[in-house]
Amino acid sequence: MPAPGITFPADPLHPRRPDPHFAWEARKLRELGGEPYLLDHDALLAGEAEEAVRLVPRDCGPLWYRGWMIPSADYAALARTLSDRGANLLTSAPAYASAHELPGWYGVFEGATPPSVWIPLAPAAGRPGPEQLAAAVARLGGHGPAIVKDYVKSRKDDWDEACYIPELADPAAVGRVVARFVDLQGDFLAGGVVLRRFEEFARIDGTAVDGTIGGTAIGGTAIGGTAIGGAHGPGGGEPAGGTAAARRSDGNGGGVDGAGANGRAVEARVWWLDGEPVLVGPHPDAPEQSVEPDLTEVRPLVRALGCRFVTTDLASRADGSGWRVVEVGDGQVSGLPRGIDVTGLLSALLTA
C-alpha cells in the first residue's frame, strides 16, 4: 500500500496553495517525502463535496486530513466522496465523530474526566426548556459550579455570560447562561448543550496546592477542568476574515480556559496514533510552557476508544494528585502549538 498523503485546506484567495495557517505543515511534509493535497473547506461546508475535492487526484490512495474543524456530517460526506475517487480517509466517519464530539468519547473516559451530561439540540430547535435543564442538572448532582459548551467547544471568551455557571442549584443562572450560549452559537451549535462540572487545576501563575506550578507548567484554555476552548486547529485560533466562524479548528474544544477566572491551568496536549503517544507538548494557547504529563492512566483509555489518530488535553490537578483528561479530539483537526517540532508526528502519519 502506498504511503498516506495528507490533505490540507486550500487558501481561499489562492486555491492552489495551502491555507497560510497550515502552509508550514505542508512544507514539512514535503521535506519528509510526503505528498500534500488540497481541498476547498468552504465548498465542503456548503454541501459541495465534489467541488471541495476536485484538486485531490483520483486513486491517490490512503489519506489523512489536517485542517479546520469539520462538522461530523460534512466529514462523512467528505469520506464518501474521496472513497468514490479512490482516496480513502484513514479516519472513518464514525471514528471522527467518536473523537470529535464529547458524547462519542465520554463513556470511555468517564471517571478520568469531569462529570458531564448533555441535551441533544438541533441548531434551529431553540433553547432547552426548563424541564430539560432541570433533568440535566439533577443528573449532574444538582449543585456546584459547572461549564456550558456544545459537543465540540465552548465560548470561553464569553466566560461570565455564556460559559460559567457558579451554582447549578440556581435554575435562573443555569437558564440564563445556557440561553446566552445557544444564542451566541447560533447555526454553529454542534450537537447539543453539554454541562460539565467545574474542577480546580493547578495554575501556571503558581496557584497550585503548594504555591508552586508543580514542575510542569503548561497553559492552555483550561479552567475548572472542563473543556471550554475555541479552536483545536493547528496553531490554535482562527483565521482572519473570510469564513472564520466556520473554520474553527480544534476538535478538542480547546481545553479548559481560565481567562474568566483564576488564570490558565497547567495543561498539556498529547497526540496519539494507534494507541501510542507520538507527540507530547503544550496546549497551543501557551506554547512557551514545558510539560511532562503522566500518561499511565490515559494510555489504556485511548486504546479502548479505538480511534487511530486522536489528541487528549490533560490538566494537572490543583492538589498535585495527578492529571485529568479535560478534552479528547480527533487529531486531524487538533491544533499544534507554535514552534513545536512536528517531524515525529508527520513521519508517524506517513508510515501508519
C-alpha positions as CSV (number, residue, x, y, z in Angstrom):
1,M,0.0,0.0,0.0
2,P,1.4,3.5,-0.8
3,A,2.4,5.8,1.9
4,P,-0.5,8.0,3.1
5,G,-0.9,11.5,1.8
6,I,-2.3,14.4,3.8
7,T,-4.9,16.8,2.5
8,F,-5.0,20.4,3.8
9,P,-7.4,23.3,3.3
10,A,-6.6,25.4,0.3
11,D,-6.0,29.2,0.6
12,P,-9.4,30.8,-0.2
13,L,-7.7,33.5,-2.1
14,H,-5.1,31.2,-3.8
15,P,-6.9,27.8,-4.2
16,R,-3.7,26.0,-5.4
17,R,-1.8,26.9,-2.3
18,P,-2.3,25.6,1.3
19,D,-4.2,27.8,3.7
20,P,-1.5,30.0,5.3
21,H,-2.4,28.6,8.7
22,F,-1.3,25.1,7.5
23,A,1.4,26.0,5.0
24,W,4.2,25.2,7.4
25,E,2.9,21.7,7.9
26,A,2.6,21.1,4.2
27,R,6.2,22.3,3.7
28,K,7.5,20.0,6.4
29,L,5.5,17.1,4.9
30,R,7.2,17.7,1.5
31,E,10.6,17.7,3.3
32,L,9.8,14.3,4.7
33,G,8.9,13.0,1.3
34,G,5.1,13.1,1.8
35,E,2.5,14.4,-0.6
36,P,0.2,17.3,0.4
37,Y,-3.2,17.6,-1.4
38,L,-5.6,20.5,-1.2
39,L,-9.4,20.7,-0.6
40,D,-11.8,23.6,-0.6
41,H,-13.0,23.8,3.0
42,D,-15.7,26.4,2.3
43,A,-17.2,24.3,-0.5
44,L,-17.3,21.3,1.8
45,L,-19.2,23.2,4.4
46,A,-21.6,24.5,1.8
47,G,-22.5,20.9,0.9
48,E,-20.5,20.7,-2.3
49,A,-18.2,17.8,-1.5
50,E,-17.4,17.0,-5.2
51,E,-16.2,20.6,-5.7
52,A,-14.3,20.5,-2.5
53,V,-12.1,17.6,-3.5
54,R,-11.6,18.5,-7.2
55,L,-7.8,19.1,-6.7
56,V,-7.3,15.7,-4.9
57,P,-6.1,13.3,-7.6
58,R,-8.1,10.2,-8.3
59,D,-6.8,6.9,-7.0
60,C,-4.2,8.6,-4.8
61,G,-4.7,6.0,-2.0
62,P,-4.9,6.5,1.7
63,L,-5.2,10.0,3.2
64,W,-5.2,11.8,6.4
65,Y,-6.9,15.2,6.8
66,R,-5.2,18.1,8.6
67,G,-7.2,21.3,8.8
68,W,-10.0,23.3,10.1
69,M,-12.7,21.6,12.2
70,I,-15.4,19.9,10.1
71,P,-18.9,19.1,11.4
72,S,-19.3,15.3,11.6
73,A,-22.0,15.2,8.8
74,D,-19.7,17.1,6.4
75,Y,-16.8,14.8,7.3
76,A,-18.9,11.8,6.4
77,A,-19.7,13.4,3.0
78,L,-16.0,14.1,2.5
79,A,-15.2,10.5,3.3
80,R,-17.8,9.1,0.9
81,T,-16.7,11.5,-1.9
82,L,-13.0,10.7,-1.5
83,S,-13.7,7.0,-1.4
84,D,-15.6,7.2,-4.7
85,R,-12.4,8.8,-6.1
86,G,-10.1,6.0,-4.8
87,A,-8.7,8.2,-2.0
88,N,-9.7,6.7,1.4
89,L,-9.5,8.7,4.6
90,L,-7.7,6.6,7.3
91,T,-10.0,8.0,10.0
92,S,-13.5,6.8,9.2
93,A,-16.5,9.0,9.6
94,P,-17.7,7.1,12.8
95,A,-14.3,7.3,14.3
96,Y,-14.1,11.0,13.6
97,A,-17.4,11.6,15.3
98,S,-16.4,9.5,18.3
99,A,-13.2,11.5,18.9
100,H,-14.6,14.9,17.8
101,E,-17.8,15.0,19.8
102,L,-18.0,14.7,23.6
103,P,-20.8,12.0,23.6
104,G,-18.7,9.8,21.4
105,W,-15.7,9.6,23.8
106,Y,-17.1,10.4,27.2
107,G,-18.2,6.9,28.1
108,V,-14.7,5.6,27.7
109,F,-13.1,8.4,29.7
110,E,-15.8,8.7,32.3
111,G,-14.1,8.8,35.7
112,A,-10.9,10.3,34.3
113,T,-12.7,13.5,33.1
114,P,-15.1,15.9,34.7
115,P,-18.6,14.6,35.0
116,S,-20.8,15.6,32.1
117,V,-24.3,15.5,30.8
118,W,-25.8,16.7,27.6
119,I,-29.0,17.6,25.9
120,P,-29.2,16.9,22.1
121,L,-30.3,20.0,20.3
122,A,-30.6,20.9,16.6
123,P,-29.3,24.4,15.7
124,A,-32.7,25.6,14.7
125,A,-34.6,24.0,17.6
126,G,-34.2,26.9,20.0
127,R,-33.1,26.7,23.6
128,P,-33.5,23.8,26.0
129,G,-36.6,24.1,28.1
130,P,-36.6,24.5,31.9
131,E,-37.6,20.8,32.4
132,Q,-34.8,19.6,30.2
133,L,-32.3,21.8,32.1
134,A,-33.6,20.7,35.5
135,A,-33.3,17.0,34.5
136,A,-29.7,17.6,33.2
137,V,-28.8,19.4,36.4
138,A,-30.2,16.6,38.5
139,R,-28.1,14.0,36.6
140,L,-25.0,16.1,37.3
141,G,-25.7,16.1,41.1
142,G,-27.9,19.1,41.4
143,H,-25.4,21.6,42.8
144,G,-22.0,23.1,42.5
145,P,-20.3,25.1,39.6
146,A,-20.3,24.0,36.0
147,I,-19.3,24.9,32.5
148,V,-21.6,25.1,29.4
149,K,-20.4,24.0,26.0
150,D,-21.7,22.1,23.0
151,Y,-20.5,18.7,21.8
152,V,-17.3,20.3,20.4
153,K,-16.5,23.7,22.0
154,S,-17.5,26.4,24.4
155,R,-17.4,30.2,24.4
156,K,-14.5,30.8,26.8
157,D,-14.3,34.4,25.7
158,D,-17.8,34.9,27.0
159,W,-17.0,33.4,30.3
160,D,-19.4,35.1,32.7
161,E,-22.4,35.3,30.3
162,A,-22.2,32.2,28.2
163,C,-19.8,29.7,29.8
164,Y,-19.5,29.5,33.6
165,I,-22.4,28.6,35.9
166,P,-21.4,29.5,39.5
167,E,-24.1,27.2,41.0
168,L,-26.2,24.5,39.4
169,A,-28.8,24.8,42.2
170,D,-29.7,28.3,40.8
171,P,-32.1,27.5,37.9
172,A,-32.3,31.1,36.9
173,A,-28.5,31.2,36.4
174,V,-28.5,27.9,34.6
175,G,-31.2,29.0,32.2
176,R,-29.6,32.4,31.6
177,V,-26.1,31.1,30.8
178,V,-27.4,28.2,28.6
179,A,-29.7,30.5,26.7
180,R,-26.9,33.0,26.0
181,F,-24.6,30.2,24.9
182,V,-27.2,28.8,22.5
183,D,-28.0,32.2,21.1
184,L,-24.3,33.1,20.5
185,Q,-23.5,29.7,18.9
186,G,-26.5,30.1,16.5
187,D,-26.1,27.9,13.4
188,F,-22.7,26.7,14.7
189,L,-24.1,24.9,17.6
190,A,-22.6,21.4,17.5
191,G,-24.9,18.5,18.6
192,G,-26.4,20.0,21.7
193,V,-25.8,21.6,25.1
194,V,-23.3,20.0,27.5
195,L,-23.0,20.7,31.2
196,R,-19.6,19.8,32.7
197,R,-18.6,20.0,36.3
198,F,-16.1,22.7,37.2
199,E,-12.9,21.3,38.7
200,E,-9.9,23.1,40.1
201,F,-6.5,22.6,38.4
202,A,-3.0,23.9,39.1
203,R,-2.3,27.3,37.5
204,I,0.7,28.5,35.6
205,D,0.7,31.6,37.9
206,G,1.8,29.3,40.7
207,T,-1.5,28.8,42.5
208,A,-1.1,25.1,43.0
209,V,-1.6,23.3,46.3
210,D,1.9,24.1,47.5
211,G,2.1,27.5,45.9
212,T,4.3,26.3,43.0
213,I,3.5,25.2,39.5
214,G,4.2,21.6,40.3
215,G,7.0,21.2,37.9
216,T,5.2,21.0,34.6
217,A,3.8,24.4,33.6
218,I,1.6,24.4,30.6
219,G,-1.1,26.8,29.9
220,G,-4.0,26.3,27.6
221,T,-7.5,27.0,27.6
222,A,-8.3,25.4,30.8
223,I,-10.4,26.2,33.7
224,G,-12.1,24.1,36.1
225,G,-11.2,21.1,34.1
226,T,-14.0,21.3,31.7
227,A,-13.4,21.6,28.1
228,I,-14.2,25.1,27.0
229,G,-11.9,26.3,24.5
230,G,-12.2,27.5,21.0
231,A,-10.4,26.2,18.1
232,H,-8.5,22.9,18.2
233,G,-6.7,23.5,15.0
234,P,-3.1,23.7,14.2
235,G,-1.6,26.7,16.0
236,G,-4.9,27.3,17.8
237,G,-7.1,30.2,17.0
238,E,-9.0,31.1,13.8
239,P,-8.1,32.7,10.5
240,A,-8.7,36.4,9.9
241,G,-11.6,37.3,7.8
242,G,-13.5,35.1,5.4
243,T,-15.5,32.4,7.0
244,A,-13.6,32.4,10.3
245,A,-16.7,31.2,12.2
246,A,-16.9,28.1,10.1
247,R,-13.1,27.5,10.3
248,R,-12.8,26.6,13.9
249,S,-10.1,24.0,14.2
250,D,-9.6,22.1,17.4
251,G,-11.7,19.1,17.7
252,N,-10.7,19.1,21.3
253,G,-12.7,22.1,22.1
254,G,-9.7,24.0,23.3
255,G,-9.1,22.7,26.7
256,V,-10.1,24.4,29.9
257,D,-9.6,28.1,29.7
258,G,-9.3,30.2,32.9
259,A,-9.4,33.5,31.2
260,G,-12.5,34.4,33.1
261,A,-11.4,33.1,36.5
262,N,-8.1,32.3,38.1
263,G,-5.7,32.1,35.2
264,R,-4.5,29.4,32.9
265,A,-4.2,25.8,34.0
266,V,-1.2,23.6,33.8
267,E,-2.3,21.7,30.7
268,A,-0.7,19.5,28.0
269,R,-1.8,18.2,24.7
270,V,-0.9,14.6,23.7
271,W,-1.1,13.3,20.1
272,W,-1.8,9.5,19.8
273,L,-1.5,7.3,16.8
274,D,-2.8,3.7,17.1
275,G,-2.8,4.0,20.9
276,E,0.8,5.3,21.2
277,P,1.8,8.9,22.1
278,V,3.7,10.3,19.1
279,L,3.9,14.0,20.3
280,V,3.6,15.5,23.8
281,G,3.6,19.3,24.0
282,P,2.0,22.3,25.5
283,H,-1.5,23.4,24.7
284,P,-1.5,25.8,21.7
285,D,-2.7,28.7,23.9
286,A,0.5,28.6,25.9
287,P,3.2,27.3,23.5
288,E,6.1,28.6,25.6
289,Q,5.4,26.2,28.5
290,S,7.1,22.9,29.1
291,V,5.1,19.8,30.1
292,E,5.6,16.2,31.3
293,P,2.2,14.7,31.9
294,D,1.9,11.2,33.4
295,L,0.2,9.1,30.7
296,T,-0.1,5.9,32.7
297,E,-3.9,6.1,33.2
298,V,-4.6,7.7,29.9
299,R,-2.9,5.2,27.6
300,P,-5.4,2.3,28.1
301,L,-8.4,4.7,27.7
302,V,-7.1,6.0,24.4
303,R,-6.6,2.4,23.2
304,A,-10.2,1.5,24.4
305,L,-11.6,4.4,22.4
306,G,-10.3,2.6,19.3
307,C,-9.8,5.7,17.1
308,R,-6.5,5.7,15.2
309,F,-5.5,9.4,15.4
310,V,-6.6,11.4,18.5
311,T,-5.5,14.0,20.9
312,T,-6.0,14.4,24.6
313,D,-5.8,17.6,26.7
314,L,-4.6,16.9,30.2
315,A,-4.6,19.3,33.2
316,S,-2.7,18.9,36.4
317,R,-4.9,18.6,39.5
318,A,-4.7,21.6,41.9
319,D,-4.0,19.2,44.8
320,G,-1.0,17.7,42.9
321,S,-2.6,14.2,42.8
322,G,-2.1,13.7,39.0
323,W,-3.5,14.6,35.6
324,R,-7.1,14.9,34.5
325,V,-8.5,14.4,30.9
326,V,-10.2,17.7,30.1
327,E,-10.8,17.0,26.4
328,V,-10.4,14.4,23.7
329,G,-10.3,15.4,20.0
330,D,-9.7,14.0,16.5
331,G,-6.1,14.5,15.7
332,Q,-6.8,15.7,12.2
333,V,-8.4,18.9,13.5
334,S,-6.4,19.5,16.7
335,G,-4.1,22.5,17.0
336,L,-0.3,22.4,17.1
337,P,1.5,25.0,19.3
338,R,3.7,27.4,17.6
339,G,7.4,26.4,17.3
340,I,6.9,22.7,18.1
341,D,8.8,20.1,16.1
342,V,6.3,18.1,14.1
343,T,8.8,15.8,12.4
344,G,8.0,12.8,14.5
345,L,4.2,13.4,14.2
346,L,4.2,13.7,10.4
347,S,6.7,10.8,10.0
348,A,4.4,8.6,12.0
349,L,1.4,9.6,9.9
350,L,3.3,8.8,6.7
351,T,4.2,5.3,7.9
352,A,0.8,4.5,9.5
